[in-house]
Amino acid sequence: MNAALKHILERHPVWRGRVAGYFSPTLSTTYPDLDRALPGDGWPTGALTEILCGHEGIGELGIVLPTLAALSWAGKRVVWLAPPHLPYAPALAAVGVDLANLVVMRTPGRRDALWAAEQVLRSRSCHALLAWLRRPGYRELRRLALAAQGGPAWVTLFRPPEAARETSPAALRIAIEPEGGALALRILKRRGAPAVAPLLVSVNRPFHVLGRTPLPVPAAAGARADCRLDVPVHA
């Protein structure tokens, strides 16, 4: 070390921080290998997470359901915003989700979904938000990131693989694809040092958690006033 720099460090209160050492609170994924690969050993709260997958039903919900189940049974509210299909309550209950703490929101359109997500985060009324948003732009994602910042919520956005080519304010971005009986996870972005190798994770794939019925969309008239809340999802 340079002698002058060493002298400064020894004689003055200089903070020697590491970017990789600063993490928001996290929630365990319950998958040990994945926890070890994530800063803070779990899903970041107060920030955005993006899960990129080519199509529905490959096990993407199996990655997040254990954490959602733990939150719901701790009395924490979980919100699903604009899922592509109606959640299948018996399958959710079978994997441990307390349906009394699950809220499903449906919106007339893209802008309404973004507005609803921002309001949920600013209200600090939930501890997990899963959202299926159509083509959000960087400015819209930035607004969501700011709304989540400092709050208790773990926020996960499901996006197509093409989104990997776009800039995002998300703290964590994971691309997933099936590989044999497991999922191959590539961590595209995380706080701290970049990830090198993909992870293979064996997930429990609950049968048709999102069912096969498209989620009914409320009429566009009234826009934001017509966002629908279904509370709770009953078995």
C-alpha positions as CSV (number, residue, x, y, z in Angstrom):
1,M,0.0,0.0,0.0
2,N,1.2,3.5,-0.8
3,A,2.8,5.0,2.4
4,A,0.9,8.3,2.2
5,L,-2.4,6.4,1.8
6,K,-1.6,4.1,4.7
7,H,-0.8,7.1,6.9
8,I,-4.2,8.7,6.0
9,L,-6.1,5.5,6.8
10,E,-4.3,5.1,10.1
11,R,-4.6,8.7,11.3
12,H,-8.0,9.7,9.9
13,P,-11.6,8.3,10.2
14,V,-11.8,7.3,6.6
15,W,-14.7,4.9,5.8
16,R,-13.5,1.9,3.8
17,G,-16.8,0.4,2.5
18,R,-17.5,-2.3,0.0
19,V,-20.4,-2.0,-2.4
20,A,-20.9,-5.8,-2.1
21,G,-21.3,-5.4,1.7
22,Y,-24.4,-3.1,1.5
23,F,-27.6,-5.0,1.3
24,S,-31.2,-4.3,2.1
25,P,-33.0,-6.8,4.3
26,T,-33.7,-10.1,2.6
27,L,-36.0,-13.1,2.8
28,S,-34.7,-16.6,2.4
29,T,-35.6,-18.3,-0.9
30,T,-35.5,-21.6,1.0
31,Y,-33.2,-23.0,-1.7
32,P,-29.7,-23.1,-0.1
33,D,-27.7,-22.8,-3.3
34,L,-29.8,-19.8,-4.5
35,D,-29.5,-18.1,-1.1
36,R,-25.8,-18.4,-1.2
37,A,-25.7,-16.8,-4.7
38,L,-27.7,-13.8,-3.6
39,P,-26.4,-10.8,-1.7
40,G,-27.7,-10.9,1.8
41,D,-28.6,-14.6,1.4
42,G,-32.1,-14.1,-0.1
43,W,-34.7,-12.1,-2.0
44,P,-34.1,-8.3,-1.5
45,T,-36.8,-6.3,0.1
46,G,-37.4,-2.6,-0.7
47,A,-36.1,-3.2,-4.2
48,L,-37.2,-4.8,-7.5
49,T,-36.5,-8.3,-8.5
50,E,-37.1,-9.5,-12.1
51,I,-37.7,-13.1,-13.1
52,L,-37.3,-13.6,-16.9
53,C,-38.9,-16.7,-18.4
54,G,-39.9,-17.7,-21.9
55,H,-43.4,-18.9,-21.1
56,E,-45.6,-19.7,-18.1
57,G,-45.6,-23.0,-16.3
58,I,-41.9,-23.9,-16.4
59,G,-41.6,-23.7,-12.7
60,E,-41.2,-20.0,-12.2
61,L,-43.7,-19.9,-9.4
62,G,-42.0,-22.8,-7.7
63,I,-39.0,-20.5,-7.1
64,V,-41.1,-18.0,-5.2
65,L,-43.9,-20.0,-3.5
66,P,-41.9,-21.2,-0.5
67,T,-41.2,-17.6,0.5
68,L,-44.7,-16.5,-0.2
69,A,-46.1,-19.4,2.0
70,A,-43.8,-18.4,4.9
71,L,-44.9,-14.8,4.7
72,S,-48.6,-15.6,4.5
73,W,-48.5,-17.9,7.5
74,A,-46.7,-15.2,9.4
75,G,-49.8,-13.0,8.8
76,K,-48.1,-10.9,6.1
77,R,-50.2,-9.8,3.1
78,V,-49.2,-11.1,-0.3
79,V,-50.5,-9.3,-3.5
80,W,-50.6,-10.8,-7.0
81,L,-51.1,-8.1,-9.6
82,A,-52.5,-8.9,-13.0
83,P,-51.5,-12.6,-13.2
84,P,-52.2,-14.1,-16.7
85,H,-54.5,-16.7,-15.3
86,L,-56.9,-17.1,-12.4
87,P,-54.9,-18.5,-9.4
88,Y,-56.0,-22.0,-8.5
89,A,-56.7,-21.9,-4.8
90,P,-56.4,-25.6,-4.0
91,A,-52.9,-25.8,-5.5
92,L,-51.8,-22.7,-3.6
93,A,-53.2,-24.1,-0.3
94,A,-51.4,-27.4,-1.0
95,V,-48.0,-25.7,-1.1
96,G,-48.7,-23.9,2.1
97,V,-50.0,-20.5,1.1
98,D,-52.5,-19.1,3.6
99,L,-55.2,-17.9,1.3
100,A,-56.6,-15.5,3.9
101,N,-53.5,-13.3,3.3
102,L,-53.5,-13.5,-0.5
103,V,-54.9,-10.6,-2.5
104,V,-55.4,-10.8,-6.3
105,M,-55.7,-7.6,-8.2
106,R,-56.9,-7.3,-11.8
107,T,-56.8,-4.1,-13.8
108,P,-58.3,-2.9,-17.1
109,G,-54.9,-2.3,-18.8
110,R,-51.2,-1.7,-18.7
111,R,-51.2,1.8,-17.2
112,D,-53.7,0.8,-14.6
113,A,-51.6,-2.1,-13.5
114,L,-48.5,0.1,-13.2
115,W,-50.5,2.7,-11.2
116,A,-51.9,0.0,-8.9
117,A,-48.4,-1.5,-8.3
118,E,-47.1,1.9,-7.3
119,Q,-50.0,2.6,-4.9
120,V,-49.6,-0.8,-3.3
121,L,-45.9,-0.2,-2.7
122,R,-46.4,3.4,-1.4
123,S,-49.1,2.2,1.0
124,R,-46.6,-0.1,2.7
125,S,-49.6,-2.5,3.1
126,C,-48.0,-5.7,1.9
127,H,-44.9,-7.7,2.3
128,A,-44.7,-9.3,-1.1
129,L,-45.9,-8.1,-4.5
130,L,-45.8,-10.3,-7.6
131,A,-46.7,-8.5,-10.8
132,W,-47.1,-9.5,-14.4
133,L,-46.7,-6.1,-16.2
134,R,-46.9,-5.6,-20.0
135,R,-43.9,-3.9,-21.5
136,P,-42.9,-1.5,-18.7
137,G,-40.5,1.2,-19.7
138,Y,-37.4,2.2,-17.7
139,R,-39.1,5.3,-16.3
140,E,-42.1,3.3,-15.1
141,L,-39.8,0.7,-13.5
142,R,-37.8,3.5,-11.9
143,R,-41.0,4.8,-10.3
144,L,-41.8,1.4,-9.0
145,A,-38.2,1.0,-7.6
146,L,-38.6,4.4,-5.8
147,A,-42.0,3.4,-4.4
148,A,-40.5,0.1,-3.1
149,Q,-37.4,1.7,-1.7
150,G,-37.2,1.6,2.1
151,G,-40.4,-0.4,2.3
152,P,-41.0,-3.9,3.7
153,A,-42.1,-5.5,0.4
154,W,-40.3,-8.1,-1.7
155,V,-41.3,-7.1,-5.2
156,T,-41.0,-9.6,-8.1
157,L,-41.8,-8.7,-11.7
158,F,-42.3,-11.5,-14.2
159,R,-41.0,-10.4,-17.7
160,P,-40.1,-12.1,-21.0
161,P,-36.5,-13.1,-21.8
162,E,-36.2,-10.2,-24.3
163,A,-36.3,-7.8,-21.3
164,A,-32.7,-8.8,-20.6
165,R,-31.6,-6.5,-23.4
166,E,-33.2,-3.5,-21.7
167,T,-31.8,-1.4,-18.9
168,S,-33.5,-1.9,-15.6
169,P,-33.3,-0.4,-12.1
170,A,-34.0,-3.8,-10.6
171,A,-31.5,-4.9,-7.9
172,L,-31.8,-8.5,-8.9
173,R,-32.5,-10.0,-12.4
174,I,-32.7,-13.8,-12.9
175,A,-33.4,-15.6,-16.2
176,I,-34.8,-19.1,-15.8
177,E,-35.3,-22.0,-18.2
178,P,-36.1,-25.7,-17.8
179,E,-33.2,-28.1,-17.8
180,G,-34.2,-31.7,-17.3
181,G,-36.2,-32.0,-14.1
182,A,-34.7,-28.8,-12.7
183,L,-34.5,-25.1,-13.6
184,A,-31.3,-23.4,-14.8
185,L,-31.1,-20.0,-13.2
186,R,-28.8,-17.3,-14.6
187,I,-28.3,-14.3,-12.4
188,L,-28.0,-11.5,-14.9
189,K,-27.7,-8.7,-12.3
190,R,-27.2,-8.6,-8.5
191,R,-25.6,-6.2,-6.1
192,G,-22.0,-6.8,-5.6
193,A,-19.8,-9.0,-7.8
194,P,-21.4,-10.5,-11.0
195,A,-22.4,-14.1,-11.0
196,V,-20.4,-16.4,-13.2
197,A,-22.0,-19.8,-13.6
198,P,-25.7,-20.7,-13.8
199,L,-27.4,-22.6,-10.9
200,L,-29.4,-25.7,-11.2
201,V,-32.3,-25.7,-8.8
202,S,-34.9,-28.5,-8.3
203,V,-38.2,-26.9,-7.5
204,N,-41.6,-28.2,-6.5
205,R,-43.9,-27.5,-9.4
206,P,-47.4,-27.3,-8.0
207,F,-49.9,-28.4,-10.6
208,H,-51.6,-25.4,-12.3
209,V,-51.1,-22.8,-9.6
210,L,-52.3,-20.3,-12.1
211,G,-55.0,-22.6,-13.4
212,R,-56.0,-22.5,-17.1
213,T,-58.6,-19.8,-17.0
214,P,-57.5,-16.3,-18.1
215,L,-57.9,-13.8,-15.3
216,P,-61.1,-11.7,-16.1
217,V,-60.2,-8.2,-17.0
218,P,-62.5,-5.4,-15.7
219,A,-63.9,-2.9,-18.2
220,A,-61.7,0.0,-19.2
221,A,-64.2,2.6,-18.4
222,G,-63.2,4.5,-15.2
223,A,-59.6,3.3,-15.6
224,R,-58.0,3.5,-12.2
225,A,-61.3,3.5,-10.3
226,D,-62.1,0.2,-11.9
227,C,-59.1,-1.8,-10.6
228,R,-60.5,-4.9,-9.0
229,L,-59.5,-6.5,-5.7
230,D,-60.4,-10.1,-5.0
231,V,-59.9,-10.6,-1.3
232,P,-59.2,-13.4,-0.5
233,V,-58.8,-16.3,-2.9
234,H,-61.0,-19.1,-1.5
235,A,-60.3,-22.8,-1.8
